[in-house]
Amino acid sequence: MKTLLLMRHAKSSWKQAGLTDWERPLNKRGKSDAPRMGERLWEEDLVPQLIVSSDALRARQTAEAVADAAGYEGEVIYLADLYHGTFAEYVEALASIPDEQEVVMVIGHNPDLQDVLEMLSGQTEPMPTGAIAHLELAIGRWSELRDDSEAELLHLWRPREIGFSS
């Protein structure tokens, strides 16, 4: 069994004119929610062994805040393919992860991340900003992950539902 944590980047800002979508930073709420979600992972004993993130600014800022708060000590891997990535691109990225990594977190964007959740678990749960889906995959190696692999959704934490967001 492998554990996959899917996280949508924390809340971002639309206020700065002239920025591309890729350049948008976290807003005040996002800067507050991201570390608190990292704390939740630490509390649940789900500190990832590897974090893979979109290379968009808001995803990078989310990854850094979650990593710091969760006590993650590894390197964060940033992949351009996770920015507007398809389900197949997410699967390809995950299938290349070394098998010794048991708990992997992927930080990305909607609608792509919600599609990954639905395709793997069959669940059509909304993934608002900052949400983390905790999945258990019935595979022994990441290289076994395929388009038709199945996962069980064990938890879905949303910042507003667990009292983090103001």
KAGIBEL-V259156 format. One line per field, one symbol per residue. ss: DSSP state (h for helix, s for strand, l for the rest). phi: phi as a letter, one per 40 degrees, with the letter a starting at -180 (. if undefined). Layout:
BEGIN
ss=???
phi=???
END
This chain:
BEGIN
ss=lssssssslllsllllllllhhhllslhhhhhhhhhhhhhhhhllllllsssssllhhhhhhhhhhhhhhlllllsssshhhllllhhhhhhhhhlllllllsssssslllhhhhhhhhhhllllllllllssssssllllhhhllllllssssssslllllllll
phi=.bbbbcbcdcdbcbcccgccdccccccdcccccdccccccccccfbcccabbbdccdcccccdcccdcccgcbccccbbccccgccdccccccccccdccccbbbbbabccdccccdcccbgcbccbcdgcbbbbbccbcbccccbdbcbbbccabcbdccbgccc
END
